[in-house]
Amino acid sequence: RAAAAAVREAGAEGGVAQELLLSARFVFCTCCVAGSRLVRALGQVAWLVVDEAAQASEPEALIPFGLLPERAVVCGDPRQLSPLARTPPLARTMMDRLMIGLGQPHALLDTQYRMHPAISAFPAAHFYGGRLKDDPSTLSRSEAPLRLRPLASPRPPPL
């Protein structure tokens, strides 16, 4: 009840958003939106999942923890995209601190389901040390060459 009143107060000008939040069992949002007045008004959450945490800077990934989750899961692939920030204090990710700095338990999901094996061979060898496997379903993908059309005609049309 207190959370509902807080959400109504925080979202006084945005009735639709507040009603959706109040009726939701799950809320999906970016790390930054999790720090908004409207979302913070929900109060403590039972679960927090921070997806793509290997791409978020550490300060950004900490924002949703302001919701004081009872349990949290941080997931992402540190071998893929890194944070856009390159300055040392912002270039470190929460995943880096947890996995490497603090030695927290973590798991590699070692089977990929999206790419044809001809495409996945390079990242599997160069980024995952050969530990990334292809699911058999990826073999059914076509090996037909990709046919690209020019976006513009090489010659301008006659006047």
The 8 nearest C-alpha neighbors of each residue, nearest first, counted from 0:
[[1, 3, 2, 4, 5, 6, 41, 21],
 [0, 2, 4, 3, 5, 6, 42, 41],
 [3, 1, 5, 41, 0, 4, 42, 6],
 [4, 2, 0, 6, 1, 5, 7, 21],
 [5, 3, 7, 1, 2, 6, 8, 0],
 [4, 6, 2, 8, 40, 3, 7, 9],
 [7, 5, 40, 9, 3, 8, 4, 37],
 [8, 6, 4, 10, 5, 9, 11, 17],
 [7, 9, 5, 11, 6, 10, 4, 40],
 [10, 8, 6, 37, 7, 11, 36, 5],
 [11, 9, 13, 7, 12, 8, 17, 37],
 [10, 12, 8, 13, 7, 9, 14, 17],
 [11, 13, 10, 14, 9, 8, 7, 17],
 [14, 12, 10, 16, 11, 15, 17, 9],
 [13, 15, 17, 16, 12, 18, 11, 10],
 [16, 14, 18, 17, 13, 19, 20, 10],
 [17, 15, 19, 18, 14, 13, 20, 10],
 [16, 18, 20, 14, 19, 15, 10, 21],
 [19, 17, 21, 15, 20, 16, 14, 22],
 [18, 20, 16, 22, 17, 21, 23, 15],
 [21, 19, 17, 23, 18, 22, 16, 26],
 [20, 22, 18, 19, 23, 17, 3, 6],
 [21, 23, 19, 20, 18, 24, 17, 25],
 [24, 22, 20, 25, 21, 19, 26, 18],
 [23, 25, 22, 26, 20, 21, 19, 27],
 [26, 24, 23, 27, 20, 22, 46, 44],
 [25, 27, 28, 23, 24, 20, 38, 33],
 [28, 26, 25, 29, 33, 48, 32, 30],
 [29, 27, 32, 33, 26, 30, 31, 38],
 [28, 30, 32, 31, 33, 27, 63, 49],
 [29, 31, 33, 32, 63, 62, 60, 59],
 [30, 32, 33, 29, 34, 62, 59, 35],
 [31, 33, 35, 34, 29, 30, 28, 38],
 [34, 32, 63, 30, 31, 35, 38, 29],
 [35, 33, 32, 31, 62, 39, 63, 36],
 [36, 34, 32, 37, 38, 33, 39, 31],
 [37, 35, 39, 38, 9, 40, 34, 10],
 [36, 38, 9, 40, 35, 39, 10, 6],
 [39, 37, 40, 35, 41, 36, 33, 34],
 [40, 38, 36, 41, 37, 42, 35, 34],
 [39, 41, 6, 5, 42, 38, 37, 36],
 [42, 40, 2, 39, 38, 6, 43, 5],
 [43, 41, 40, 39, 2, 66, 44, 67],
 [42, 44, 66, 67, 68, 41, 45, 69],
 [45, 43, 68, 46, 66, 67, 42, 69],
 [44, 46, 69, 68, 70, 43, 47, 67],
 [47, 45, 70, 68, 44, 71, 69, 48],
 [46, 48, 71, 68, 72, 70, 49, 45],
 [47, 49, 72, 71, 73, 50, 46, 74],
 [48, 50, 73, 52, 74, 72, 47, 51],
 [49, 51, 74, 52, 75, 48, 73, 53],
 [50, 52, 75, 53, 54, 74, 49, 55],
 [53, 51, 75, 55, 50, 54, 74, 49],
 [52, 54, 77, 75, 51, 94, 55, 76],
 [53, 55, 82, 81, 52, 80, 51, 56],
 [56, 54, 52, 82, 53, 60, 59, 92],
 [55, 57, 92, 59, 82, 89, 58, 90],
 [56, 58, 92, 93, 60, 59, 91, 61],
 [59, 57, 61, 60, 56, 62, 89, 55],
 [60, 58, 56, 61, 57, 62, 55, 30],
 [61, 59, 57, 58, 62, 55, 30, 56],
 [60, 62, 58, 64, 59, 63, 57, 65],
 [61, 63, 64, 59, 60, 65, 34, 30],
 [64, 62, 33, 65, 30, 61, 66, 34],
 [63, 65, 66, 61, 62, 67, 68, 47],
 [64, 66, 63, 67, 62, 34, 61, 39],
 [65, 67, 43, 64, 68, 63, 42, 44],
 [68, 66, 43, 65, 64, 44, 69, 42],
 [69, 67, 44, 70, 45, 46, 66, 47],
 [68, 70, 45, 46, 67, 44, 71, 43],
 [71, 69, 46, 68, 45, 47, 72, 44],
 [70, 72, 47, 46, 48, 68, 73, 69],
 [71, 73, 48, 49, 47, 74, 70, 46],
 [72, 74, 49, 48, 52, 50, 71, 75],
 [75, 73, 50, 52, 51, 49, 72, 76],
 [76, 74, 51, 53, 52, 50, 77, 73],
 [75, 77, 78, 79, 53, 51, 74, 80],
 [76, 78, 53, 79, 75, 81, 80, 94],
 [79, 77, 76, 126, 80, 127, 81, 53],
 [78, 80, 77, 76, 81, 53, 54, 75],
 [81, 79, 54, 82, 78, 77, 53, 76],
 [80, 82, 54, 53, 83, 79, 77, 55],
 [83, 81, 54, 55, 84, 56, 90, 80],
 [82, 84, 85, 81, 90, 54, 56, 55],
 [85, 83, 82, 90, 86, 89, 56, 87],
 [84, 86, 90, 87, 83, 89, 82, 88],
 [85, 87, 89, 90, 84, 88, 91, 83],
 [88, 86, 90, 89, 85, 91, 84, 56],
 [87, 89, 90, 86, 91, 85, 57, 56],
 [90, 88, 87, 91, 56, 86, 84, 57],
 [89, 91, 85, 87, 84, 86, 88, 82],
 [92, 90, 89, 57, 56, 88, 95, 93],
 [93, 91, 57, 56, 95, 94, 53, 55],
 [92, 94, 57, 96, 95, 97, 60, 91],
 [95, 93, 97, 92, 96, 53, 98, 52],
 [94, 96, 92, 98, 93, 99, 97, 91],
 [95, 97, 100, 93, 94, 99, 98, 101],
 [98, 96, 101, 94, 103, 95, 100, 99],
 [99, 97, 102, 103, 95, 94, 96, 101],
 [98, 100, 102, 95, 96, 101, 97, 103],
 [99, 101, 96, 97, 102, 98, 95, 103],
 [102, 100, 97, 103, 99, 98, 96, 95],
 [101, 103, 98, 99, 100, 97, 104, 96],
 [104, 102, 98, 97, 101, 105, 99, 100],
 [105, 103, 102, 98, 106, 97, 101, 99],
 [104, 106, 103, 98, 107, 102, 97, 74],
 [107, 105, 108, 104, 109, 74, 98, 103],
 [106, 108, 109, 105, 76, 131, 110, 130],
 [107, 109, 110, 106, 111, 131, 76, 132],
 [108, 110, 131, 107, 132, 130, 111, 133],
 [111, 109, 132, 133, 131, 108, 134, 112],
 [110, 112, 133, 134, 113, 132, 109, 131],
 [111, 113, 134, 137, 114, 133, 110, 136],
 [114, 112, 111, 137, 115, 134, 133, 136],
 [115, 113, 119, 118, 116, 137, 112, 111],
 [114, 116, 137, 117, 118, 140, 138, 119],
 [117, 115, 119, 118, 120, 114, 133, 137],
 [118, 116, 115, 120, 119, 114, 121, 142],
 [119, 117, 116, 115, 120, 114, 121, 122],
 [118, 120, 116, 121, 122, 117, 114, 123],
 [121, 119, 123, 118, 117, 116, 122, 124],
 [120, 122, 124, 123, 119, 125, 118, 126],
 [123, 121, 125, 126, 124, 119, 120, 127],
 [124, 122, 127, 131, 129, 120, 121, 125],
 [125, 123, 129, 128, 121, 122, 127, 126],
 [124, 126, 122, 123, 121, 128, 127, 129],
 [127, 125, 122, 123, 128, 124, 78, 121],
 [128, 126, 123, 129, 130, 124, 125, 131],
 [127, 129, 124, 130, 126, 125, 123, 131],
 [128, 130, 124, 123, 127, 131, 125, 132],
 [129, 131, 127, 128, 132, 109, 123, 124],
 [132, 130, 109, 123, 129, 110, 127, 133],
 [133, 131, 110, 109, 111, 130, 134, 123],
 [132, 134, 111, 110, 135, 116, 112, 137],
 [133, 135, 136, 112, 137, 111, 110, 132],
 [136, 134, 137, 138, 133, 139, 112, 132],
 [137, 135, 134, 138, 139, 112, 140, 133],
 [136, 138, 115, 135, 139, 140, 134, 112],
 [139, 137, 136, 140, 135, 115, 116, 134],
 [140, 138, 137, 136, 141, 135, 115, 142],
 [141, 139, 138, 137, 115, 142, 136, 114],
 [142, 140, 143, 139, 115, 138, 144, 137],
 [141, 143, 144, 140, 115, 117, 145, 139],
 [144, 142, 141, 145, 146, 140, 115, 139],
 [145, 143, 146, 142, 141, 147, 140, 117],
 [144, 146, 147, 143, 142, 148, 141, 140],
 [147, 145, 144, 148, 143, 149, 142, 150],
 [148, 146, 145, 149, 150, 144, 151, 143],
 [147, 149, 150, 146, 151, 152, 145, 153],
 [148, 150, 151, 147, 152, 153, 146, 154],
 [149, 151, 148, 152, 147, 153, 154, 146],
 [152, 150, 149, 153, 154, 148, 155, 156],
 [151, 153, 154, 155, 149, 150, 156, 148],
 [154, 152, 151, 155, 149, 150, 156, 148],
 [155, 153, 152, 156, 151, 157, 149, 158],
 [154, 156, 152, 157, 153, 158, 151, 150],
 [157, 155, 154, 158, 152, 153, 151, 150],
 [158, 156, 155, 154, 152, 153, 151, 150],
 [157, 156, 155, 154, 152, 153, 151, 150]]
